[in-house]
Amino acid sequence: MRRNFSQLRLLPAALSIATVVSATSSAARTSRASQNSGSSTTVVIDAGHGGHDRGGIPGQSVAEKEMTLDVAQRLKSLLATSGYRVVMTRDSDVFVPLPTRVAIANSYGNAIFVCIHFNSAKRMGAGGIETYFYSRDSLPLASAIHYYVAGGAPSSNRGVRRRGFYVLRKTTIPAVLVECGFLTNPTEAAYAQTTSYRQKLAEEIAAGIRGRSSVASTLNSAQIAAGESIPLQSYIDQTKARSSDRSRSKRSSKKSSKTKSSKKKKSSQPAESEANATQKERGD
């Protein structure tokens, strides 16, 4: 009888331990469900250029690196307030190589990558908003961000484009690159140099990030008509054109002969700067 009574006295303690274990397990499942639902999504913000890489084209009066960093910092503040975990590839005027930016993005599993740039062109009249993506799973994010940025900016809508920029091609998470206007366009450059406009850009990008899960799966949807979803954007695929350009370039280089003197001259020149490499990668 004493033995049975001892076992009965131990029963409440065992039940208490089981309750704690069960509650802990339940909390863990809830935490994992919360993470999988996207509520804990990390946003990696990449402010284009930086340091000695000024961005833009030679002779451009407005430094792209300054505009991108300011918008990125404003976006960081907005997303942090909304509960997102935010990671910056650069948070000051420093140079960060493209592979390092990609490595930072790929080090986070449940994340998205948003690269901020401003455009430039030799023709002063060129203007508008463009959003780029590469992988198919990045199209909803590109659609949402472009929907808000192009819709909220006074500039023209140049559309969503698919292109194999390094930071988009090498990332393993949904990634987009948004061109927030042309700094070589006098009107758009004037906009970009105002605090209110850079804040507006950050707000629209943040709205796109928050609304990415509301992008409709088709271009024509009843939900879109009812204003319940963001339309999946049609896009211009520039990946094939880029490949054909490279093929033509390779063929022409094979046909042309190079003298020893030109080789020596070439080898004596400094390596191509990251700024020029980045501009060529983006098609500037």
C-alpha positions as CSV (number, residue, x, y, z in Angstrom):
1,M,0.0,0.0,0.0
2,R,2.8,2.4,0.8
3,R,4.4,1.7,-2.5
4,N,1.1,2.5,-4.3
5,F,0.6,5.7,-2.3
6,S,4.1,6.8,-3.3
7,Q,3.3,6.2,-6.9
8,L,0.2,8.3,-6.6
9,R,2.2,11.2,-5.0
10,L,4.5,11.1,-8.0
11,L,1.7,11.2,-10.5
12,P,0.9,15.0,-10.2
13,A,4.6,15.8,-10.7
14,A,4.7,13.6,-13.8
15,L,1.6,15.3,-15.2
16,S,3.1,18.7,-14.5
17,I,6.2,17.8,-16.4
18,A,4.2,16.4,-19.3
19,T,2.1,19.6,-19.4
20,V,5.3,21.8,-19.6
21,V,6.8,19.6,-22.4
22,S,3.5,19.7,-24.3
23,A,3.3,23.5,-24.0
24,T,6.9,23.9,-25.1
25,S,6.3,21.6,-28.1
26,S,3.2,23.6,-29.0
27,A,5.0,26.9,-28.7
28,A,7.8,25.5,-30.9
29,R,5.2,24.5,-33.6
30,T,3.5,27.9,-33.4
31,S,6.9,29.6,-33.8
32,R,7.7,27.4,-36.8
33,A,4.3,28.1,-38.3
34,S,4.8,31.8,-37.8
35,Q,8.1,31.6,-39.6
36,N,6.7,29.6,-42.5
37,S,3.8,32.0,-42.9
38,G,6.2,34.8,-43.8
39,S,5.6,36.9,-40.7
40,S,9.3,36.7,-39.8
41,T,10.6,37.4,-43.3
42,T,14.0,38.9,-43.5
43,V,14.5,41.7,-46.0
44,V,18.0,42.2,-47.4
45,I,18.2,45.7,-48.7
46,D,21.0,46.5,-51.2
47,A,21.8,50.1,-51.8
48,G,23.5,50.2,-55.2
49,H,27.2,51.4,-55.6
50,G,29.1,53.1,-52.7
51,G,32.6,54.2,-51.9
52,H,34.7,54.7,-55.0
53,D,31.8,53.3,-57.1
54,R,29.8,56.5,-57.6
55,G,27.3,55.0,-60.0
56,G,25.8,56.5,-63.1
57,I,27.7,57.7,-66.1
58,P,30.8,60.0,-66.5
59,G,29.9,63.6,-66.0
60,Q,26.7,62.8,-64.1
61,S,26.1,65.6,-61.5
62,V,24.0,63.6,-59.0
63,A,25.8,60.7,-57.3
64,E,23.7,57.6,-57.6
65,K,25.4,56.0,-54.5
66,E,24.0,58.8,-52.3
67,M,20.5,58.5,-53.5
68,T,20.3,54.8,-53.2
69,L,21.7,54.8,-49.7
70,D,19.2,57.4,-48.5
71,V,16.2,55.5,-49.9
72,A,17.6,52.2,-48.5
73,Q,17.9,53.7,-45.0
74,R,14.4,55.1,-45.2
75,L,13.1,51.7,-46.3
76,K,14.9,50.0,-43.5
77,S,13.2,52.2,-41.0
78,L,9.8,51.6,-42.5
79,L,10.2,47.8,-42.6
80,A,11.6,47.6,-39.1
81,T,8.6,49.5,-37.8
82,S,6.4,47.0,-39.5
83,G,8.1,44.1,-37.7
84,Y,10.5,42.9,-40.5
85,R,14.0,41.8,-39.8
86,V,16.1,44.1,-42.0
87,V,19.7,43.4,-43.2
88,M,21.7,46.1,-45.1
89,T,24.5,45.1,-47.5
90,R,25.9,48.5,-46.8
91,D,24.7,51.1,-44.3
92,S,27.3,53.8,-45.1
93,D,29.3,55.2,-48.0
94,V,31.5,52.1,-48.4
95,F,32.3,49.9,-51.4
96,V,30.9,46.3,-51.3
97,P,31.7,43.9,-54.2
98,L,28.9,42.3,-56.0
99,P,29.8,38.7,-54.8
100,T,29.7,39.9,-51.2
101,R,26.3,41.5,-51.6
102,V,25.0,38.2,-53.1
103,A,26.7,36.2,-50.3
104,I,24.9,38.3,-47.7
105,A,21.5,37.7,-49.4
106,N,22.1,34.0,-49.7
107,S,23.0,33.6,-46.0
108,Y,19.4,34.1,-45.1
109,G,16.9,31.4,-46.0
110,N,13.5,32.9,-45.3
111,A,14.3,36.2,-46.9
112,I,13.9,38.5,-49.9
113,F,16.4,40.7,-51.6
114,V,15.7,44.2,-52.8
115,C,18.3,46.1,-54.7
116,I,17.8,49.9,-55.1
117,H,19.3,51.8,-58.0
118,F,18.7,54.9,-60.1
119,N,19.0,54.9,-63.8
120,S,21.1,57.0,-66.2
121,A,21.4,57.5,-69.9
122,K,23.3,59.7,-72.4
123,R,19.9,60.9,-73.7
124,M,18.6,63.5,-71.1
125,G,15.0,62.8,-72.1
126,A,15.1,59.2,-71.0
127,G,13.1,58.6,-67.9
128,G,10.8,56.3,-66.0
129,I,10.6,53.5,-63.5
130,E,11.8,50.0,-64.2
131,T,11.8,46.9,-62.0
132,Y,14.0,43.8,-62.8
133,F,13.9,40.2,-61.8
134,Y,15.5,37.0,-63.0
135,S,14.1,33.8,-61.3
136,R,10.4,33.0,-61.9
137,D,9.7,32.9,-58.1
138,S,10.8,36.6,-58.0
139,L,8.1,37.8,-60.4
140,P,5.4,38.3,-57.7
141,L,7.8,40.4,-55.6
142,A,8.8,42.4,-58.7
143,S,5.1,42.8,-59.6
144,A,4.1,44.1,-56.2
145,I,7.0,46.6,-55.9
146,H,6.6,47.9,-59.4
147,Y,2.9,48.2,-59.0
148,Y,3.4,50.6,-56.1
149,V,6.5,52.4,-57.2
150,A,5.4,53.1,-60.7
151,G,1.9,53.9,-59.6
152,G,3.1,56.3,-56.9
153,A,5.8,58.1,-58.9
154,P,5.2,61.0,-61.3
155,S,7.6,59.4,-63.8
156,S,6.6,57.1,-66.7
157,N,6.2,53.4,-66.3
158,R,8.9,51.5,-68.2
159,G,7.6,48.1,-67.0
160,V,8.9,45.0,-65.4
161,R,11.9,43.4,-67.1
162,R,13.6,40.0,-66.8
163,R,17.3,40.2,-67.0
164,G,20.3,38.4,-65.7
165,F,22.0,41.0,-63.6
166,Y,24.6,39.5,-61.3
167,V,22.8,40.3,-58.1
168,L,19.6,38.7,-59.5
169,R,21.1,35.8,-61.3
170,K,23.3,34.6,-58.4
171,T,20.8,35.0,-55.5
172,T,19.0,31.9,-54.3
173,I,16.1,33.9,-52.7
174,P,13.4,36.0,-54.4
175,A,15.3,39.1,-55.6
176,V,14.5,42.3,-57.5
177,L,16.3,45.4,-58.7
178,V,14.2,48.6,-58.8
179,E,15.4,51.6,-60.9
180,C,13.8,54.6,-59.2
181,G,14.1,57.0,-62.1
182,F,16.9,58.6,-64.3
183,L,19.3,60.9,-62.6
184,T,20.4,62.1,-66.0
185,N,16.8,63.4,-66.6
186,P,16.7,67.0,-65.2
187,T,13.1,66.5,-63.9
188,E,13.6,63.1,-62.3
189,A,17.0,64.2,-60.8
190,A,15.2,67.2,-59.2
191,Y,12.7,64.8,-57.7
192,A,15.3,62.5,-56.4
193,Q,17.2,65.3,-54.6
194,T,14.2,66.1,-52.5
195,T,13.7,64.4,-49.1
196,S,10.0,64.0,-49.6
197,Y,10.4,62.1,-52.9
198,R,13.0,59.7,-51.5
199,Q,10.7,59.1,-48.6
200,K,7.8,58.5,-51.0
201,L,9.9,55.9,-52.9
202,A,10.8,54.1,-49.7
203,E,7.1,54.0,-48.7
204,E,6.0,52.6,-52.1
205,I,8.8,49.9,-52.0
206,A,7.7,49.0,-48.5
207,A,4.1,48.7,-49.6
208,G,5.2,46.4,-52.4
209,I,7.1,44.2,-50.0
210,R,4.1,44.0,-47.6
211,G,1.7,43.3,-50.5
212,R,3.8,40.7,-52.3
213,S,1.6,37.8,-51.0
214,S,-1.5,39.5,-52.6
215,V,-0.2,39.2,-56.1
216,A,-2.7,37.4,-58.3
217,S,-1.6,34.2,-60.1
218,T,-3.1,35.4,-63.4
219,L,-3.1,38.7,-65.3
220,N,-7.0,38.7,-65.5
221,S,-8.6,37.9,-62.2
222,A,-11.9,38.7,-60.6
223,Q,-10.0,39.5,-57.5
224,I,-8.0,42.2,-59.3
225,A,-11.3,43.7,-60.6
226,A,-12.6,43.8,-57.1
227,G,-9.4,45.5,-55.9
228,E,-8.5,42.5,-53.7
229,S,-5.2,41.6,-55.4
230,I,-2.2,43.1,-57.1
231,P,-2.0,42.2,-60.7
232,L,0.9,39.9,-61.8
233,Q,2.8,42.2,-64.1
234,S,3.6,41.2,-67.7
235,Y,7.2,41.7,-68.5
236,I,9.8,42.1,-71.2
237,D,12.3,39.2,-71.3
238,Q,15.7,40.7,-72.0
239,T,17.7,37.6,-71.2
240,K,17.7,36.3,-74.8
241,A,18.7,39.6,-76.3
242,R,21.5,39.8,-73.8
243,S,22.7,36.4,-74.8
244,S,22.7,37.1,-78.5
245,D,24.6,40.3,-77.9
246,R,27.3,38.3,-76.1
247,S,27.4,35.8,-79.0
248,R,27.9,38.5,-81.6
249,S,30.6,40.0,-79.5
250,K,32.4,36.7,-79.2
251,R,32.2,36.1,-82.9
252,S,33.5,39.6,-83.8
253,S,36.4,39.2,-81.3
254,K,37.4,36.0,-82.9
255,K,37.5,37.6,-86.4
256,S,39.6,40.5,-85.3
257,S,43.4,40.0,-84.9
258,K,45.3,41.5,-82.1
259,T,48.9,42.7,-82.4
260,K,51.5,42.2,-79.7
261,S,51.7,45.9,-79.1
262,S,48.0,46.1,-78.4
263,K,48.2,43.2,-76.0
264,K,51.0,45.0,-74.1
265,K,49.0,48.2,-74.1
266,K,46.0,46.3,-72.8
267,S,47.9,44.6,-70.0
268,S,49.4,47.8,-68.9
269,Q,46.0,49.3,-68.3
270,P,44.3,49.1,-64.8
271,A,41.7,46.5,-64.2
272,E,38.1,47.6,-64.9
273,S,36.5,49.3,-62.0
274,E,33.6,47.9,-60.1
275,A,31.6,51.0,-61.2
276,N,32.1,50.2,-64.9
277,A,31.5,46.5,-64.4
278,T,28.3,47.2,-62.5
279,Q,27.1,49.6,-65.2
280,K,27.8,47.1,-67.9
281,E,26.0,44.3,-65.9
282,R,23.0,46.5,-65.6
283,G,23.1,47.7,-69.1
284,D,23.8,51.4,-68.3
